[in-house]
Amino acid sequence: MAHPRGMGGDRGSVAAELAVALPAALLAALLGVGALAAAAAQVSLQDAAADAARLLGRGESPARAAGAVTSAVDGAVFSAHTSGETVCVTAALDMRIGRVISVPLRASSCALAGGR
């Protein structure tokens, strides 16, 4: 069967272009979703660090402050130190995006010790 004029060597080119472009578009979408998830985790980590600093500033136990961080952000690591009348808390998390990308997240917050 003869090909109509103009279709000669272009047959199947749309399928080939789609086969090349689709994985790139999917990768871009997945990276975008991962970036949004990392941003949301950073906000949660900052809120958890602020809550823990306030708890320690009110005289609560370090275990309760650590519990506030780990219950808000699964897998987060808690550390605290006192400097003068200020209690500072740092919360950290290594967030995995897929199997290859690891994003280190860190948030710190301070509160006045003995405050109510």
C-alpha positions in Angstrom: 0.0 0.0 0.0 1.4 3.4 -1.0 1.7 6.1 1.6 -0.1 9.4 0.9 2.2 12.3 0.2 3.7 14.0 3.3 3.5 10.9 5.6 6.6 9.2 4.3 9.2 9.0 7.1 7.2 10.7 9.9 5.0 7.7 10.7 5.3 6.8 14.4 7.3 9.9 15.3 4.6 11.1 17.8 4.8 7.8 19.6 8.6 8.1 19.8 8.4 11.6 21.1 5.9 10.6 23.7 8.1 7.7 24.8 11.0 10.1 25.3 9.0 13.0 26.9 6.8 11.0 29.3 9.5 9.7 31.6 11.0 13.2 31.9 7.6 14.7 32.7 6.9 12.0 35.3 10.3 12.6 36.9 9.7 16.4 37.0 6.3 15.8 38.7 7.7 13.4 41.2 10.5 15.8 42.1 7.9 18.5 42.5 5.8 16.4 44.9 9.0 15.5 46.8 9.9 19.2 47.2 6.4 20.0 48.5 6.6 17.1 51.0 10.1 18.4 52.2 8.7 21.9 52.6 5.7 20.6 54.6 8.1 18.5 56.8 10.3 21.6 57.4 7.3 23.6 58.6 6.2 20.7 60.9 9.8 20.4 62.2 10.0 24.1 63.0 6.6 24.0 64.8 7.8 20.9 66.8 11.1 22.6 67.8 9.2 25.7 69.0 6.7 23.6 71.0 9.6 21.7 72.6 11.5 24.9 73.5 8.3 26.3 75.2 7.9 23.0 77.1 11.4 23.1 78.4 11.1 26.8 79.2 8.1 26.0 81.4 10.1 23.4 83.2 8.8 20.3 81.6 11.0 17.2 81.3 13.3 16.7 78.4 11.6 13.4 77.7 8.2 15.2 77.2 9.9 17.8 74.9 11.5 15.0 72.9 8.1 13.3 72.7 6.5 16.4 71.3 9.1 16.5 68.5 9.0 12.8 67.6 5.2 12.7 67.7 4.9 15.7 65.4 7.6 14.5 62.9 8.3 10.8 62.7 12.0 10.1 62.7 13.1 13.5 63.9 16.1 13.8 66.3 15.9 16.1 69.3 18.6 18.0 71.1 18.5 20.8 73.6 20.9 23.1 75.4 20.6 26.0 77.9 22.5 29.2 77.5 21.9 31.6 80.4 18.2 32.1 80.7 17.4 30.7 77.3 16.6 27.1 76.4 17.2 26.2 72.7 16.0 23.1 70.9 17.2 21.7 67.6 15.2 19.2 65.7 16.7 17.4 62.7 15.4 14.9 60.1 17.0 13.3 57.1 14.0 13.1 54.7 14.2 10.6 51.9 12.6 11.4 48.5 12.5 8.2 46.7 15.4 5.8 47.1 18.1 8.1 45.9 17.6 11.6 47.3 18.1 12.5 51.0 17.3 16.0 52.1 18.7 17.1 55.5 16.1 19.2 57.4 16.9 21.2 60.5 15.0 23.6 62.7 15.9 25.5 65.9 13.9 27.5 68.4 14.6 29.1 71.7 12.4 30.1 74.7 13.0 31.9 77.9 13.7 29.4 80.8 11.3 29.7 83.7 8.7 31.5 81.6 5.0 30.7 82.1 
